[in-house]
Amino acid sequence: MDSSFSIRPAAAADIPAIFSLVAALADYEHLSHALTGNPQALEEHLFGDRPYAEAILAESGEKAIGYALFFPNYSTFLTKPGIYLEDIFVLPAYRRRGIGKALLGYVAGLALQRGCGRLEWSVLDWNQSAIAFYQSLGAEVLQEWRICRVTEAGLQAIAAVDVG
């Protein structure tokens, strides 16, 4: 297999490839059952009137082999914007070629260009190879922090709280 690859910003025409990679990530993380979205929503949220996120693609020839999807966040402690990396994924057959490092480097470069104070992401606790990879690049895995999540029913319940 050719080990050369390129990284570029995603375009609307890339939605089928990106969604395919999202499905591959869900499968890798044993979370295929949680993939309830669709390519149309992804396209609207990346390229619609009000984009919520950005994506970059790693390609080998014409084949999409990896991606990163990210969006802005903000640190009140730093009083600076940041970037939250929602997904970074490389197809298993293309790993150990520097593609993940290149994807992360691309997003880190954007963070610097945009004056961000930090780049953050989450990693599953069982994914020791990813944790070791991130730490080898200088990332700190924050053991004392936990992710809190509320989905549809929870959102509705919280939104219904009487604030008056």
N, C-alpha and C positions, 0 to 999 in steps of 0.2 A: 504494500500500500504506500502511496505517496505521502510523505510526512509534511509536505508544505500545506499551509493554510493561510487564510486572510481573515481579518476582522473588519466589520463595517457596520454602520448604523442600519437598522432594519427599515424596510419600506413596506407600504401596505400590501404589495404583491407577495411579501414574504409570510403573510399570515398563515397559510396552510403549513408551511415548513415550521414556523414557530410553534403552532399548536401541536404539531406532531412531536416536537421536542418536549413540550410541556407534558404531553401524554407519556413520553418515554421517561421523563423525570418522575412523574407520579408512579409509574410502574417500578422504577428503581427504588423509590422510597416506600414501596408496598402501600401506596395510597391511591391506587387507581379508582377505588370506590369513592374517593372524595373529589374526583374530577367531575364536576357538574357543569362547568362552563362550556362555552362554544366558541368557534372561530369568529363568528359575527360580533360577539360582545368584545372579544379581544381586539378585533380591528377597530371598533368604535372607541375603546378605551386607550388604544395606542395612537390612533390617527384621526379620531373624530374631531368635532368642534372644540371639545375640551379634553385634551389628552391628560390622562392620569398617570401614565408611566411611559418609559422609553425602553427600547430593546436594541441589542446589538447581536449580530450573528457571526459565528465562526463558520467558514466554508473551506472545504477542500474541493477544488475544482468548482463544480456547480452544486455540490451537495452540502446542505446545511448540517453541520456536525456538532454544533454547540450554540449556546446563547446565554445572554445575561439580560435580565429584566430588572429595572430599578426605577425609583421615583424619589422626589425631594422629601426631606424631613427637616426638622429644625431642632437645635439644641438651645434651650434657654440658659443653661449653665455657661455655654461658650458664647452665647448670643451670635451664633453663626448658623447658616444653612448646612445641611448635610445631605447625604445620599443613603437611602436604604436599598440594599441589594436584595430583592425578593427571591430571585432565582439565578443560579449559575449552574450550568449543566453541560457536560460534554458526553457524547455517546461513548459507551464503554470501549468500543473498538478503536477509538481515537484518543484514549487517555495516555498519559505519560509522554506526551509530545510537546508540552508547553502551552497547550491551547487554553486550559483553565487559567494558568498564570497570565496569559495574554489577555483573556477576557477581563480578569480582575484588574490587570494593569491599565486597560483601556478605561474602565470605570473610575479607577483611582485618578487617572489623568484628568478625566472630566471633573472630578471632585476638586482637584487643585485649580483647574481653569476657572471653576465657578466660585472659588473662594470658600469652599466648604471646610468646616472644622473637623468633620469625620465621615467615615464610610462605615456602615454597620450592616450586619446580616445575621441570620440565625443558622445554626447547624444542628441536625439531629444528634442526640447524645450517643447513639449507637454507631454513627458514621465516623469511626476512628481514623480512617484514611483521610477523610476530608478535614477533620480536626487537625491532624498532623500536618497536612498540606498548608492549611491556613496559618498555623503556628510557625511553620518554616518560613513564611513570608512576613512574619512579624505581627500577625494578628493576635490579640489577646482574647481568649475565650472566657467570658465573664460568668463564672460559676454561680455567683450570688444573685443573678438576675433570672427571672422567669417570664415567659411570654403569657400575657393574658389575652384571651380571645372571646369575643361575643359574636354569635352569628344571628340569623334571622329572628328566631323566637326570642332570644335574649335581647337583641336590639329593640324589638317591639316592647318587651317588658320594661327595659330601662327608659325608653322614650316615653312610656306611659306614666312614669313616676310623677306624682303631683308636686310641682315646684312652687305652687302658690300658697 
